[in-house]
Amino acid sequence: MNKIKLNKEKKQEMISTIKDYFLNERDEELGDLASSLILDFIVEELAPEFYNQGVYDCYKYITDRNEDLLSLQIY
């Protein structure tokens, strides 16, 4: 499977979001390095599960719509 890739701007935005979360929810100030390592962990270890669930949900949706399409046949 291909690795999930983020562009530079999106990665920086996510790092800022992680820093904000830790500051607001845990009253901890994280630097860019710590936030970047957390983001790397999420992307490498957790994101594939979310991605795969999205692929499955899409497959299920398309499959259900295809069955609906077959109901339009005239007998």
PDB file of N, CA, C, O and CB in Angstrom:
ATOM      1  N   MET A   1       0.845  -1.177   0.000  1.00  0.00           N
ATOM      2  CA  MET A   1       0.000   0.000   0.000  1.00  0.00           C
ATOM      3  C   MET A   1       0.891   1.242   0.000  1.00  0.00           C
ATOM      4  O   MET A   1       1.972   1.255   0.589  1.00  0.00           O
ATOM      5  CB  MET A   1      -0.962  -0.003   1.222  1.00  0.00           C
ATOM      6  N   ASN A   2       0.421   2.252  -0.657  1.00  0.00           N
ATOM      7  CA  ASN A   2       1.162   3.514  -0.688  1.00  0.00           C
ATOM      8  C   ASN A   2       1.054   4.230   0.651  1.00  0.00           C
ATOM      9  O   ASN A   2       0.027   4.165   1.327  1.00  0.00           O
ATOM     10  CB  ASN A   2       0.645   4.419  -1.818  1.00  0.00           C
ATOM     11  N   LYS A   3       2.119   4.905   1.014  1.00  0.00           N
ATOM     12  CA  LYS A   3       2.128   5.694   2.238  1.00  0.00           C
ATOM     13  C   LYS A   3       1.308   6.969   2.022  1.00  0.00           C
ATOM     14  O   LYS A   3       1.306   7.543   0.933  1.00  0.00           O
ATOM     15  CB  LYS A   3       3.584   6.037   2.666  1.00  0.00           C
ATOM     16  N   ILE A   4       0.625   7.394   3.063  1.00  0.00           N
ATOM     17  CA  ILE A   4      -0.142   8.633   2.995  1.00  0.00           C
ATOM     18  C   ILE A   4       0.845   9.790   3.012  1.00  0.00           C
ATOM     19  O   ILE A   4       1.712   9.872   3.881  1.00  0.00           O
ATOM     20  CB  ILE A   4      -1.169   8.742   4.175  1.00  0.00           C
ATOM     21  N   LYS A   5       0.699  10.682   2.037  1.00  0.00           N
ATOM     22  CA  LYS A   5       1.605  11.820   1.922  1.00  0.00           C
ATOM     23  C   LYS A   5       0.829  13.113   2.125  1.00  0.00           C
ATOM     24  O   LYS A   5      -0.290  13.272   1.637  1.00  0.00           O
ATOM     25  CB  LYS A   5       2.317  11.823   0.549  1.00  0.00           C
ATOM     26  N   LEU A   6       1.441  14.018   2.847  1.00  0.00           N
ATOM     27  CA  LEU A   6       0.847  15.328   3.088  1.00  0.00           C
ATOM     28  C   LEU A   6       1.750  16.391   2.475  1.00  0.00           C
ATOM     29  O   LEU A   6       2.975  16.293   2.550  1.00  0.00           O
ATOM     30  CB  LEU A   6       0.640  15.583   4.613  1.00  0.00           C
ATOM     31  N   ASN A   7       1.141  17.404   1.871  1.00  0.00           N
ATOM     32  CA  ASN A   7       1.976  18.492   1.372  1.00  0.00           C
ATOM     33  C   ASN A   7       2.458  19.332   2.557  1.00  0.00           C
ATOM     34  O   ASN A   7       1.929  19.231   3.664  1.00  0.00           O
ATOM     35  CB  ASN A   7       1.194  19.372   0.346  1.00  0.00           C
ATOM     36  N   LYS A   8       3.460  20.153   2.303  1.00  0.00           N
ATOM     37  CA  LYS A   8       4.113  20.924   3.364  1.00  0.00           C
ATOM     38  C   LYS A   8       3.131  21.810   4.131  1.00  0.00           C
ATOM     39  O   LYS A   8       3.178  21.879   5.359  1.00  0.00           O
ATOM     40  CB  LYS A   8       5.218  21.783   2.775  1.00  0.00           C
ATOM     41  N   GLU A   9       2.248  22.483   3.403  1.00  0.00           N
ATOM     42  CA  GLU A   9       1.300  23.393   4.041  1.00  0.00           C
ATOM     43  C   GLU A   9       0.317  22.637   4.929  1.00  0.00           C
ATOM     44  O   GLU A   9       0.034  23.058   6.050  1.00  0.00           O
ATOM     45  CB  GLU A   9       0.541  24.194   2.985  1.00  0.00           C
ATOM     46  N   LYS A  10      -0.202  21.519   4.423  1.00  0.00           N
ATOM     47  CA  LYS A  10      -1.165  20.720   5.192  1.00  0.00           C
ATOM     48  C   LYS A  10      -0.489  20.137   6.429  1.00  0.00           C
ATOM     49  O   LYS A  10      -1.086  20.113   7.506  1.00  0.00           O
ATOM     50  CB  LYS A  10      -1.763  19.585   4.317  1.00  0.00           C
ATOM     51  N   LYS A  11       0.752  19.665   6.287  1.00  0.00           N
ATOM     52  CA  LYS A  11       1.471  19.107   7.433  1.00  0.00           C
ATOM     53  C   LYS A  11       1.674  20.179   8.507  1.00  0.00           C
ATOM     54  O   LYS A  11       1.475  19.910   9.691  1.00  0.00           O
ATOM     55  CB  LYS A  11       2.834  18.524   6.989  1.00  0.00           C
ATOM     56  N   GLN A  12       2.065  21.380   8.107  1.00  0.00           N
ATOM     57  CA  GLN A  12       2.270  22.456   9.077  1.00  0.00           C
ATOM     58  C   GLN A  12       0.962  22.832   9.761  1.00  0.00           C
ATOM     59  O   GLN A  12       0.938  23.111  10.959  1.00  0.00           O
ATOM     60  CB  GLN A  12       2.877  23.685   8.393  1.00  0.00           C
ATOM     61  N   GLU A  13      -0.117  22.838   8.999  1.00  0.00           N
ATOM     62  CA  GLU A  13      -1.433  23.124   9.580  1.00  0.00           C
ATOM     63  C   GLU A  13      -1.810  22.072  10.622  1.00  0.00           C
ATOM     64  O   GLU A  13      -2.348  22.406  11.677  1.00  0.00           O
ATOM     65  CB  GLU A  13      -2.507  23.183   8.479  1.00  0.00           C
ATOM     66  N   MET A  14      -1.531  20.818  10.328  1.00  0.00           N
ATOM     67  CA  MET A  14      -1.843  19.734  11.266  1.00  0.00           C
ATOM     68  C   MET A  14      -0.958  19.806  12.510  1.00  0.00           C
ATOM     69  O   MET A  14      -1.428  19.544  13.617  1.00  0.00           O
ATOM     70  CB  MET A  14      -1.674  18.369  10.581  1.00  0.00           C
ATOM     71  N   ILE A  15       0.301  20.154  12.341  1.00  0.00           N
ATOM     72  CA  ILE A  15       1.208  20.330  13.476  1.00  0.00           C
ATOM     73  C   ILE A  15       0.677  21.436  14.381  1.00  0.00           C
ATOM     74  O   ILE A  15       0.672  21.289  15.603  1.00  0.00           O
ATOM     75  CB  ILE A  15       2.649  20.661  12.993  1.00  0.00           C
ATOM     76  N   SER A  16       0.236  22.531  13.794  1.00  0.00           N
ATOM     77  CA  SER A  16      -0.340  23.630  14.583  1.00  0.00           C
ATOM     78  C   SER A  16      -1.593  23.176  15.318  1.00  0.00           C
ATOM     79  O   SER A  16      -1.820  23.577  16.460  1.00  0.00           O
ATOM     80  CB  SER A  16      -0.669  24.830  13.678  1.00  0.00           C
ATOM     81  N   THR A  17      -2.401  22.351  14.683  1.00  0.00           N
ATOM     82  CA  THR A  17      -3.612  21.839  15.311  1.00  0.00           C
ATOM     83  C   THR A  17      -3.267  20.962  16.510  1.00  0.00           C
ATOM     84  O   THR A  17      -3.920  21.045  17.550  1.00  0.00           O
ATOM     85  CB  THR A  17      -4.449  21.050  14.299  1.00  0.00           C
ATOM     86  N   ILE A  18      -2.252  20.130  16.367  1.00  0.00           N
ATOM     87  CA  ILE A  18      -1.810  19.277  17.480  1.00  0.00           C
ATOM     88  C   ILE A  18      -1.307  20.137  18.633  1.00  0.00           C
ATOM     89  O   ILE A  18      -1.637  19.889  19.793  1.00  0.00           O
ATOM     90  CB  ILE A  18      -0.700  18.299  17.016  1.00  0.00           C
ATOM     91  N   LYS A  19      -0.508  21.145  18.308  1.00  0.00           N
ATOM     92  CA  LYS A  19       0.003  22.049  19.349  1.00  0.00           C
ATOM     93  C   LYS A  19      -1.147  22.743  20.072  1.00  0.00           C
ATOM     94  O   LYS A  19      -1.143  22.834  21.299  1.00  0.00           O
ATOM     95  CB  LYS A  19       0.955  23.099  18.738  1.00  0.00           C
ATOM     96  N   ASP A  20      -2.127  23.231  19.319  1.00  0.00           N
ATOM     97  CA  ASP A  20      -3.288  23.896  19.914  1.00  0.00           C
ATOM     98  C   ASP A  20      -4.074  22.934  20.806  1.00  0.00           C
ATOM     99  O   ASP A  20      -4.511  23.299  21.897  1.00  0.00           O
ATOM    100  CB  ASP A  20      -4.201  24.464  18.815  1.00  0.00           C
ATOM    101  N   TYR A  21      -4.247  21.710  20.331  1.00  0.00           N
ATOM    102  CA  TYR A  21      -4.989  20.715  21.119  1.00  0.00           C
ATOM    103  C   TYR A  21      -4.311  20.480  22.467  1.00  0.00           C
ATOM    104  O   TYR A  21      -4.958  20.538  23.513  1.00  0.00           O
ATOM    105  CB  TYR A  21      -5.104  19.383  20.344  1.00  0.00           C
ATOM    106  N   PHE A  22      -3.014  20.217  22.436  1.00  0.00           N
ATOM    107  CA  PHE A  22      -2.304  19.944  23.678  1.00  0.00           C
ATOM    108  C   PHE A  22      -2.331  21.150  24.618  1.00  0.00           C
ATOM    109  O   PHE A  22      -2.434  20.989  25.834  1.00  0.00           O
ATOM    110  CB  PHE A  22      -0.863  19.546  23.381  1.00  0.00           C
ATOM    111  N   LEU A  23      -2.242  22.336  24.066  1.00  0.00           N
ATOM    112  CA  LEU A  23      -2.274  23.534  24.897  1.00  0.00           C
ATOM    113  C   LEU A  23      -3.659  23.734  25.514  1.00  0.00           C
ATOM    114  O   LEU A  23      -3.771  24.009  26.709  1.00  0.00           O
ATOM    115  CB  LEU A  23      -1.878  24.766  24.071  1.00  0.00           C
ATOM    116  N   ASN A  24      -4.696  23.601  24.720  1.00  0.00           N
ATOM    117  CA  ASN A  24      -6.058  23.864  25.180  1.00  0.00           C
ATOM    118  C   ASN A  24      -6.652  22.741  26.023  1.00  0.00           C
ATOM    119  O   ASN A  24      -7.372  23.005  26.986  1.00  0.00           O
ATOM    120  CB  ASN A  24      -6.941  24.112  24.003  1.00  0.00           C
ATOM    121  N   GLU A  25      -6.360  21.497  25.671  1.00  0.00           N
ATOM    122  CA  GLU A  25      -6.993  20.367  26.348  1.00  0.00           C
ATOM    123  C   GLU A  25      -6.153  19.791  27.478  1.00  0.00           C
ATOM    124  O   GLU A  25      -6.695  19.243  28.438  1.00  0.00           O
ATOM    125  CB  GLU A  25      -7.290  19.288  25.357  1.00  0.00           C
ATOM    126  N   ARG A  26      -4.835  19.911  27.370  1.00  0.00           N
ATOM    127  CA  ARG A  26      -3.965  19.287  28.364  1.00  0.00           C
ATOM    128  C   ARG A  26      -3.068  20.289  29.074  1.00  0.00           C
ATOM    129  O   ARG A  26      -2.292  19.922  29.956  1.00  0.00           O
ATOM    130  CB  ARG A  26      -3.119  18.232  27.710  1.00  0.00           C
ATOM    131  N   ASP A  27      -3.177  21.544  28.688  1.00  0.00           N
ATOM    132  CA  ASP A  27      -2.360  22.606  29.268  1.00  0.00           C
ATOM    133  C   ASP A  27      -0.867  22.281  29.164  1.00  0.00           C
ATOM    134  O   ASP A  27      -0.086  22.561  30.073  1.00  0.00           O
ATOM    135  CB  ASP A  27      -2.749  22.830  30.733  1.00  0.00           C
ATOM    136  N   GLU A  28      -0.496  21.680  28.021  1.00  0.00           N
ATOM    137  CA  GLU A  28       0.901  21.343  27.735  1.00  0.00           C
ATOM    138  C   GLU A  28       1.327  22.076  26.474  1.00  0.00           C
ATOM    139  O   GLU A  28       0.603  22.094  25.478  1.00  0.00           O
ATOM    140  CB  GLU A  28       1.094  19.800  27.574  1.00  0.00           C
ATOM    141  N   GLU A  29       2.489  22.670  26.525  1.00  0.00           N
ATOM    142  CA  GLU A  29       3.005  23.364  25.352  1.00  0.00           C
ATOM    143  C   GLU A  29       3.986  22.445  24.631  1.00  0.00           C
ATOM    144  O   GLU A  29       5.033  22.089  25.173  1.00  0.00           O
ATOM    145  CB  GLU A  29       3.688  24.709  25.748  1.00  0.00           C
ATOM    146  N   LEU A  30       3.639  22.070  23.419  1.00  0.00           N
ATOM    147  CA  LEU A  30       4.510  21.220  22.607  1.00  0.00           C
ATOM    148  C   LEU A  30       5.222  22.063  21.569  1.00  0.00           C
ATOM    149  O   LEU A  30       4.682  23.051  21.071  1.00  0.00           O
ATOM    150  CB  LEU A  30       3.707  20.092  21.926  1.00  0.00           C
ATOM    151  N   GLY A  31       6.434  21.663  21.252  1.00  0.00           N
ATOM    152  CA  GLY A  31       7.167  22.312  20.182  1.00  0.00           C
ATOM    153  C   GLY A  31       6.837  21.677  18.843  1.00  0.00           C
ATOM    154  O   GLY A  31       6.068  20.718  18.766  1.00  0.00           O
ATOM    155  N   ASP A  32       7.425  22.220  17.797  1.00  0.00           N
ATOM    156  CA  ASP A  32       7.199  21.694  16.454  1.00  0.00           C
ATOM    157  C   ASP A  32       7.677  20.251  16.323  1.00  0.00           C
ATOM    158  O   ASP A  32       7.004  19.439  15.688  1.00  0.00           O
ATOM    159  CB  ASP A  32       7.902  22.567  15.426  1.00  0.00           C
ATOM    160  N   LEU A  33       8.830  19.915  16.915  1.00  0.00           N
ATOM    161  CA  LEU A  33       9.364  18.564  16.787  1.00  0.00           C
ATOM    162  C   LEU A  33       8.445  17.536  17.427  1.00  0.00           C
ATOM    163  O   LEU A  33       8.114  16.529  16.800  1.00  0.00           O
ATOM    164  CB  LEU A  33      10.745  18.483  17.412  1.00  0.00           C
ATOM    165  N   ALA A  34       8.030  17.773  18.657  1.00  0.00           N
ATOM    166  CA  ALA A  34       7.138  16.832  19.344  1.00  0.00           C
ATOM    167  C   ALA A  34       5.821  16.686  18.588  1.00  0.00           C
ATOM    168  O   ALA A  34       5.315  15.575  18.431  1.00  0.00           O
ATOM    169  CB  ALA A  34       6.870  17.297  20.788  1.00  0.00           C
ATOM    170  N   SER A  35       5.273  17.788  18.126  1.00  0.00           N
ATOM    171  CA  SER A  35       4.014  17.744  17.372  1.00  0.00           C
ATOM    172  C   SER A  35       4.191  17.012  16.053  1.00  0.00           C
ATOM    173  O   SER A  35       3.308  16.268  15.627  1.00  0.00           O
ATOM    174  CB  SER A  35       3.492  19.160  17.115  1.00  0.00           C
ATOM    175  N   SER A  36       5.317  17.220  15.413  1.00  0.00           N
ATOM    176  CA  SER A  36       5.606  16.535  14.153  1.00  0.00           C
ATOM    177  C   SER A  36       5.735  15.027  14.366  1.00  0.00           C
ATOM    178  O   SER A  36       5.265  14.243  13.541  1.00  0.00           O
ATOM    179  CB  SER A  36       6.893  17.091  13.524  1.00  0.00           C
ATOM    180  N   LEU A  37       6.364  14.620  15.459  1.00  0.00           N
ATOM    181  CA  LEU A  37       6.497  13.184  15.755  1.00  0.00           C
ATOM    182  C   LEU A  37       5.145  12.553  16.046  1.00  0.00           C
ATOM    183  O   LEU A  37       4.891  11.418  15.641  1.00  0.00           O
ATOM    184  CB  LEU A  37       7.439  12.966  16.945  1.00  0.00           C
ATOM    185  N   ILE A  38       4.277  13.273  16.742  1.00  0.00           N
ATOM    186  CA  ILE A  38       2.925  12.774  16.992  1.00  0.00           C
ATOM    187  C   ILE A  38       2.184  12.629  15.665  1.00  0.00           C
ATOM    188  O   ILE A  38       1.527  11.616  15.424  1.00  0.00           O
ATOM    189  CB  ILE A  38       2.152  13.722  17.953  1.00  0.00           C
ATOM    190  N   LEU A  39       2.289  13.640  14.809  1.00  0.00           N
ATOM    191  CA  LEU A  39       1.632  13.569  13.500  1.00  0.00           C
ATOM    192  C   LEU A  39       2.164  12.396  12.687  1.00  0.00           C
ATOM    193  O   LEU A  39       1.384  11.671  12.070  1.00  0.00           O
ATOM    194  CB  LEU A  39       1.832  14.881  12.725  1.00  0.00           C
ATOM    195  N   ASP A  40       3.477  12.199  12.676  1.00  0.00           N
ATOM    196  CA  ASP A  40       4.065  11.068  11.946  1.00  0.00           C
ATOM    197  C   ASP A  40       3.509   9.742  12.454  1.00  0.00           C
ATOM    198  O   ASP A  40       3.189   8.852  11.667  1.00  0.00           O
ATOM    199  CB  ASP A  40       5.599  11.081  12.076  1.00  0.00           C
ATOM    200  N   PHE A  41       3.398   9.617  13.769  1.00  0.00           N
ATOM    201  CA  PHE A  41       2.836   8.397  14.359  1.00  0.00           C
ATOM    202  C   PHE A  41       1.392   8.183  13.881  1.00  0.00           C
ATOM    203  O   PHE A  41       1.021   7.081  13.478  1.00  0.00           O
ATOM    204  CB  PHE A  41       2.883   8.473  15.909  1.00  0.00           C
ATOM    205  N   ILE A  42       0.600   9.235  13.931  1.00  0.00           N
ATOM    206  CA  ILE A  42      -0.803   9.122  13.512  1.00  0.00           C
ATOM    207  C   ILE A  42      -0.890   8.725  12.044  1.00  0.00           C
ATOM    208  O   ILE A  42      -1.665   7.841  11.680  1.00  0.00           O
ATOM    209  CB  ILE A  42      -1.552  10.452  13.749  1.00  0.00           C
ATOM    210  N   VAL A  43      -0.097   9.377  11.203  1.00  0.00           N
ATOM    211  CA  VAL A  43      -0.136   9.096   9.767  1.00  0.00           C
ATOM    212  C   VAL A  43       0.310   7.660   9.480  1.00  0.00           C
ATOM    213  O   VAL A  43      -0.299   6.973   8.661  1.00  0.00           O
ATOM    214  CB  VAL A  43       0.755  10.092   9.001  1.00  0.00           C
ATOM    215  N   GLU A  44       1.359   7.214  10.145  1.00  0.00           N
ATOM    216  CA  GLU A  44       1.902   5.885   9.858  1.00  0.00           C
ATOM    217  C   GLU A  44       1.108   4.757  10.507  1.00  0.00           C
ATOM    218  O   GLU A  44       0.927   3.698   9.904  1.00  0.00           O
ATOM    219  CB  GLU A  44       3.331   5.812  10.317  1.00  0.00           C
ATOM    220  N   GLU A  45       0.636   4.974  11.724  1.00  0.00           N
ATOM    221  CA  GLU A  45       0.030   3.880  12.479  1.00  0.00           C
ATOM    222  C   GLU A  45      -1.500   3.891  12.502  1.00  0.00           C
ATOM    223  O   GLU A  45      -2.117   2.826  12.532  1.00  0.00           O
ATOM    224  CB  GLU A  45       0.533   3.918  13.876  1.00  0.00           C
ATOM    225  N   LEU A  46      -2.113   5.054  12.489  1.00  0.00           N
ATOM    226  CA  LEU A  46      -3.561   5.131  12.659  1.00  0.00           C
ATOM    227  C   LEU A  46      -4.315   5.486  11.384  1.00  0.00           C
ATOM    228  O   LEU A  46      -5.381   4.929  11.121  1.00  0.00           O
ATOM    229  CB  LEU A  46      -3.884   6.134  13.709  1.00  0.00           C
ATOM    230  N   ALA A  47      -3.777   6.400  10.598  1.00  0.00           N
ATOM    231  CA  ALA A  47      -4.480   6.881   9.404  1.00  0.00           C
ATOM    232  C   ALA A  47      -4.847   5.766   8.414  1.00  0.00           C
ATOM    233  O   ALA A  47      -5.922   5.830   7.817  1.00  0.00           O
ATOM    234  CB  ALA A  47      -3.627   7.907   8.701  1.00  0.00           C
ATOM    235  N   PRO A  48      -3.995   4.745   8.217  1.00  0.00           N
ATOM    236  CA  PRO A  48      -4.389   3.695   7.283  1.00  0.00           C
ATOM    237  C   PRO A  48      -5.712   3.014   7.650  1.00  0.00           C
ATOM    238  O   PRO A  48      -6.463   2.606   6.765  1.00  0.00           O
ATOM    239  CB  PRO A  48      -3.302   2.663   7.206  1.00  0.00           C
ATOM    240  N   GLU A  49      -5.997   2.891   8.935  1.00  0.00           N
ATOM    241  CA  GLU A  49      -7.270   2.294   9.348  1.00  0.00           C
ATOM    242  C   GLU A  49      -8.448   3.171   8.948  1.00  0.00           C
ATOM    243  O   GLU A  49      -9.468   2.673   8.471  1.00  0.00           O
ATOM    244  CB  GLU A  49      -7.284   2.062  10.859  1.00  0.00           C
ATOM    245  N   PHE A  50      -8.304   4.487   9.146  1.00  0.00           N
ATOM    246  CA  PHE A  50      -9.361   5.408   8.740  1.00  0.00           C
ATOM    247  C   PHE A  50      -9.533   5.395   7.221  1.00  0.00           C
ATOM    248  O   PHE A  50     -10.654   5.405   6.712  1.00  0.00           O
ATOM    249  CB  PHE A  50      -9.050   6.834   9.231  1.00  0.00           C
ATOM    250  N   TYR A  51      -8.423   5.373   6.515  1.00  0.00           N
ATOM    251  CA  TYR A  51      -8.454   5.336   5.056  1.00  0.00           C
ATOM    252  C   TYR A  51      -9.169   4.071   4.584  1.00  0.00           C
ATOM    253  O   TYR A  51     -10.055   4.124   3.732  1.00  0.00           O
ATOM    254  CB  TYR A  51      -7.020   5.400   4.475  1.00  0.00           C
ATOM    255  N   ASN A  52      -8.766   2.932   5.153  1.00  0.00           N
ATOM    256  CA  ASN A  52      -9.380   1.667   4.749  1.00  0.00           C
ATOM    257  C   ASN A  52     -10.868   1.648   5.052  1.00  0.00           C
ATOM    258  O   ASN A  52     -11.653   1.106   4.274  1.00  0.00           O
ATOM    259  CB  ASN A  52      -8.696   0.501   5.446  1.00  0.00           C
ATOM    260  N   GLN A  53     -11.262   2.231   6.170  1.00  0.00           N
ATOM    261  CA  GLN A  53     -12.686   2.301   6.484  1.00  0.00           C
ATOM    262  C   GLN A  53     -13.414   3.164   5.463  1.00  0.00           C
ATOM    263  O   GLN A  53     -14.533   2.840   5.065  1.00  0.00           O
ATOM    264  CB  GLN A  53     -12.900   2.856   7.900  1.00  0.00           C
ATOM    265  N   GLY A  54     -12.798   4.246   5.040  1.00  0.00           N
ATOM    266  CA  GLY A  54     -13.390   5.092   4.000  1.00  0.00           C
ATOM    267  C   GLY A  54     -13.541   4.361   2.681  1.00  0.00           C
ATOM    268  O   GLY A  54     -14.551   4.511   1.994  1.00  0.00           O
ATOM    269  N   VAL A  55     -12.532   3.566   2.324  1.00  0.00           N
ATOM    270  CA  VAL A  55     -12.606   2.765   1.091  1.00  0.00           C
ATOM    271  C   VAL A  55     -13.745   1.764   1.201  1.00  0.00           C
ATOM    272  O   VAL A  55     -14.521   1.598   0.260  1.00  0.00           O
ATOM    273  CB  VAL A  55     -11.261   2.029   0.820  1.00  0.00           C
ATOM    274  N   TYR A  56     -13.851   1.089   2.355  1.00  0.00           N
ATOM    275  CA  TYR A  56     -14.927   0.121   2.550  1.00  0.00           C
ATOM    276  C   TYR A  56     -16.294   0.797   2.498  1.00  0.00           C
ATOM    277  O   TYR A  56     -17.214   0.285   1.859  1.00  0.00           O
ATOM    278  CB  TYR A  56     -14.753  -0.607   3.885  1.00  0.00           C
ATOM    279  N   ASP A  57     -16.435   1.948   3.166  1.00  0.00           N
ATOM    280  CA  ASP A  57     -17.712   2.669   3.153  1.00  0.00           C
ATOM    281  C   ASP A  57     -18.099   3.059   1.726  1.00  0.00           C
ATOM    282  O   ASP A  57     -19.266   2.965   1.346  1.00  0.00           O
ATOM    283  CB  ASP A  57     -17.632   3.926   4.045  1.00  0.00           C
ATOM    284  N   CYS A  58     -17.125   3.492   0.948  1.00  0.00           N
ATOM    285  CA  CYS A  58     -17.367   3.847  -0.448  1.00  0.00           C
ATOM    286  C   CYS A  58     -17.808   2.618  -1.240  1.00  0.00           C
ATOM    287  O   CYS A  58     -18.767   2.678  -2.009  1.00  0.00           O
ATOM    288  CB  CYS A  58     -16.102   4.466  -1.077  1.00  0.00           C
ATOM    289  N   TYR A  59     -17.108   1.515  -1.047  1.00  0.00           N
ATOM    290  CA  TYR A  59     -17.451   0.253  -1.723  1.00  0.00           C
ATOM    291  C   TYR A  59     -18.888  -0.153  -1.385  1.00  0.00           C
ATOM    292  O   TYR A  59     -19.663  -0.513  -2.272  1.00  0.00           O
ATOM    293  CB  TYR A  59     -16.460  -0.877  -1.313  1.00  0.00           C
ATOM    294  N   LYS A  60     -19.234  -0.093  -0.106  1.00  0.00           N
ATOM    295  CA  LYS A  60     -20.577  -0.467   0.328  1.00  0.00           C
ATOM    296  C   LYS A  60     -21.621   0.457  -0.295  1.00  0.00           C
ATOM    297  O   LYS A  60     -22.666  -0.008  -0.749  1.00  0.00           O
ATOM    298  CB  LYS A  60     -20.678  -0.426   1.862  1.00  0.00           C
ATOM    299  N   TYR A  61     -21.347   1.751  -0.319  1.00  0.00           N
ATOM    300  CA  TYR A  61     -22.270   2.714  -0.904  1.00  0.00           C
ATOM    301  C   TYR A  61     -22.483   2.424  -2.392  1.00  0.00           C
ATOM    302  O   TYR A  61     -23.619   2.385  -2.864  1.00  0.00           O
ATOM    303  CB  TYR A  61     -21.745   4.146  -0.709  1.00  0.00           C
ATOM    304  N   ILE A  62     -21.393   2.222  -3.120  1.00  0.00           N
ATOM    305  CA  ILE A  62     -21.489   1.950  -4.557  1.00  0.00           C
ATOM    306  C   ILE A  62     -22.225   0.636  -4.808  1.00  0.00           C
ATOM    307  O   ILE A  62     -23.049   0.545  -5.717  1.00  0.00           O
ATOM    308  CB  ILE A  62     -20.086   1.903  -5.195  1.00  0.00           C
ATOM    309  N   THR A  63     -21.926  -0.376  -4.002  1.00  0.00           N
ATOM    310  CA  THR A  63     -22.588  -1.668  -4.153  1.00  0.00           C
ATOM    311  C   THR A  63     -24.092  -1.524  -3.929  1.00  0.00           C
ATOM    312  O   THR A  63     -24.891  -2.066  -4.694  1.00  0.00           O
ATOM    313  CB  THR A  63     -21.995  -2.698  -3.173  1.00  0.00           C
ATOM    314  N   ASP A  64     -24.475  -0.803  -2.892  1.00  0.00           N
ATOM    315  CA  ASP A  64     -25.899  -0.581  -2.616  1.00  0.00           C
ATOM    316  C   ASP A  64     -26.566   0.173  -3.761  1.00  0.00           C
ATOM    317  O   ASP A  64     -27.692  -0.152  -4.138  1.00  0.00           O
ATOM    318  CB  ASP A  64     -26.077   0.195  -1.301  1.00  0.00           C
ATOM    319  N   ARG A  65     -25.884   1.181  -4.322  1.00  0.00           N
ATOM    320  CA  ARG A  65     -26.462   1.941  -5.431  1.00  0.00           C
ATOM    321  C   ARG A  65     -26.600   1.059  -6.680  1.00  0.00           C
ATOM    322  O   ARG A  65     -27.568   1.193  -7.429  1.00  0.00           O
ATOM    323  CB  ARG A  65     -25.592   3.181  -5.743  1.00  0.00           C
ATOM    324  N   ASN A  66     -25.642   0.167  -6.904  1.00  0.00           N
ATOM    325  CA  ASN A  66     -25.727  -0.730  -8.056  1.00  0.00           C
ATOM    326  C   ASN A  66     -26.925  -1.656  -7.922  1.00  0.00           C
ATOM    327  O   ASN A  66     -27.593  -1.943  -8.915  1.00  0.00           O
ATOM    328  CB  ASN A  66     -24.436  -1.550  -8.202  1.00  0.00           C
ATOM    329  N   GLU A  67     -27.209  -2.127  -6.718  1.00  0.00           N
ATOM    330  CA  GLU A  67     -28.387  -2.957  -6.508  1.00  0.00           C
ATOM    331  C   GLU A  67     -29.650  -2.152  -6.768  1.00  0.00           C
ATOM    332  O   GLU A  67     -30.614  -2.676  -7.327  1.00  0.00           O
ATOM    333  CB  GLU A  67     -28.401  -3.530  -5.086  1.00  0.00           C
ATOM    334  N   ASP A  68     -29.658  -0.880  -6.366  1.00  0.00           N
ATOM    335  CA  ASP A  68     -30.800  -0.008  -6.653  1.00  0.00           C
ATOM    336  C   ASP A  68     -30.995   0.136  -8.162  1.00  0.00           C
ATOM    337  O   ASP A  68     -32.126   0.146  -8.648  1.00  0.00           O
ATOM    338  CB  ASP A  68     -30.600   1.382  -6.005  1.00  0.00           C
ATOM    339  N   LEU A  69     -29.907   0.245  -8.889  1.00  0.00           N
ATOM    340  CA  LEU A  69     -29.968   0.398 -10.343  1.00  0.00           C
ATOM    341  C   LEU A  69     -30.618  -0.822 -10.985  1.00  0.00           C
ATOM    342  O   LEU A  69     -31.400  -0.684 -11.925  1.00  0.00           O
ATOM    343  CB  LEU A  69     -28.561   0.618 -10.924  1.00  0.00           C
ATOM    344  N   LEU A  70     -30.299  -2.024 -10.483  1.00  0.00           N
ATOM    345  CA  LEU A  70     -30.890  -3.239 -11.037  1.00  0.00           C
ATOM    346  C   LEU A  70     -32.396  -3.281 -10.825  1.00  0.00           C
ATOM    347  O   LEU A  70     -33.100  -3.942 -11.589  1.00  0.00           O
ATOM    348  CB  LEU A  70     -30.247  -4.465 -10.413  1.00  0.00           C
ATOM    349  N   SER A  71     -32.906  -2.600  -9.816  1.00  0.00           N
ATOM    350  CA  SER A  71     -34.343  -2.590  -9.574  1.00  0.00           C
ATOM    351  C   SER A  71     -35.105  -1.819 -10.657  1.00  0.00           C
ATOM    352  O   SER A  71     -36.332  -1.895 -10.721  1.00  0.00           O
ATOM    353  CB  SER A  71     -34.633  -1.988  -8.208  1.00  0.00           C
ATOM    354  N   LEU A  72     -34.399  -1.089 -11.492  1.00  0.00           N
ATOM    355  CA  LEU A  72     -35.048  -0.332 -12.564  1.00  0.00           C
ATOM    356  C   LEU A  72     -35.328  -1.175 -13.806  1.00  0.00           C
ATOM    357  O   LEU A  72     -35.970  -0.706 -14.746  1.00  0.00           O
ATOM    358  CB  LEU A  72     -34.192   0.847 -12.944  1.00  0.00           C
ATOM    359  N   GLN A  73     -34.851  -2.405 -13.808  1.00  0.00           N
ATOM    360  CA  GLN A  73     -35.070  -3.262 -14.982  1.00  0.00           C
ATOM    361  C   GLN A  73     -36.561  -3.533 -15.177  1.00  0.00           C
ATOM    362  O   GLN A  73     -37.335  -3.604 -14.223  1.00  0.00           O
ATOM    363  CB  GLN A  73     -34.301  -4.596 -14.834  1.00  0.00           C
ATOM    364  N   ILE A  74     -36.929  -3.679 -16.441  1.00  0.00           N
ATOM    365  CA  ILE A  74     -38.318  -3.996 -16.793  1.00  0.00           C
ATOM    366  C   ILE A  74     -38.360  -5.473 -17.166  1.00  0.00           C
ATOM    367  O   ILE A  74     -37.569  -5.955 -17.976  1.00  0.00           O
ATOM    368  CB  ILE A  74     -38.850  -3.085 -17.980  1.00  0.00           C
ATOM    369  N   TYR A  75     -39.298  -6.167 -16.555  1.00  0.00           N
ATOM    370  CA  TYR A  75     -39.445  -7.607 -16.842  1.00  0.00           C
ATOM    371  C   TYR A  75     -40.689  -7.862 -17.620  1.00  0.00           C
ATOM    372  O   TYR A  75     -40.984  -9.010 -17.954  1.00  0.00           O
ATOM    373  CB  TYR A  75     -39.467  -8.428 -15.562  1.00  0.00           C
TER     374      TYR A  75
END
